[in-house]
Amino acid sequence: MSHSSSPQPQPQDQDQHPHPRPPVVRPEDVLPEGVDSTAINGLTVRKGSVAAFVANALRLDDLTEGTPEHAAVVTQLRELAPALRTIGLLDVFRPRSPVVERILAEVA
């Protein structure tokens, strides 16, 4: 029986990654208890921005285009879009809704 050895992981050169990412990021690492917002790349991102965007995106499907409520939801989605881009959410997830995708493209 022959044994083949797997290459052993090599320590990473610190010079290649001057700002290494932590192995895991917990919510409290981003916003500690009692802190409601943070500045990322000069943009203030409030706690709850992602949840508000998702709730409004889901609500949009139940509204009729051209109504004041629809316009208010679209406005809120547009206002929240920069925060989602800043935190990188849109680099990882794409909306299923073509309407939400179009709103995000307009704000880009």
N, C-alpha and C positions, 0 to 999 in steps of 0.2 A: 504494500500500500504506500503510495507516495503522498507526501504532504507538500502542498504548495502554500507558501506563506503569502499572506496579503501584505501589500505595502503598508508600513506603519505610517500613521499620520505624522507629518512633519510640523514642528512648531512654526507658526506664521511669523514672518519677518515684520517686526513692529514698524519698520520704515515704510513698508508697502501700505499700511493702513494706519495713518496717524490718528484717526478717530474711529477706532473699531466700534462696531455696534454691540450693544449688550446682548447676551445670549437669549434673553427673554425680556419683554417689556410688559409690565403690569399696569393696570389703569392708574394706580397711585403713583407710578413713576412719571406719568404724563401730567396728571393733575392731582396733587396731594389733597387729602381730606380738607374740606373747608375752602378750597380754591375753586372759583367758578369759571375762570378763563385763563388763557395763556397767550403770549405773543409768539407766533411762529413766522419767520421771514417777514416781520413787520406787520403781520395781520393778526388781529385779536380773534382767537377762536374760543367760543364759549362752550362750556360743558353742555351737552344736549344738542349740539348742532347736527350731529349725524342722526340722532333719533328724530329730531324735528324735520329734517329733510326727508327721511323715510316716511314718516307719518303723512307729510304733505304730498309726497309722490303717490302714496297709496290712495289718498283722498282725491287726488286729481281725476282718477278713473271714474269716480261717482258724480263728477260735476259736468255741467254743460258749458262748453266753450262759449265765451261771450257774456257770461253772467258775472256779476261783481265778485261772487265768491270764487269762481274759477280764476279771475284776474288776480285776486288777492293771494291765492295759493301759488300761482305762477310767479308773482312778484317775490314771495317768500322763498321759493325755490331758487330764483335768480340771486337773491341776497345771500343765500347759504352756499351756493356753488363755489365761490372762491375759498371758503374754509375747507370744503371737501377736497378741493385740488391741493391746497396747502398741506393738508395732513397726509396726502397721498392716497386717499380712498379711491379716487378715480383711476389711479394707476393699477389698482388691484381688482376692482369690481366695475362692471358695466351695467347700466340699467337695462332691464328687460323692456321697459316701456319706450316705444319710439318717441312719444311726446316728451318724456323726461330727457331722453337722449338729445332731442332737438333743443330743448331749453338749455342743457349743459353746453351744447355746441355754440349756441348764440352768446353765451356768457364767456366762452373761452377767449 
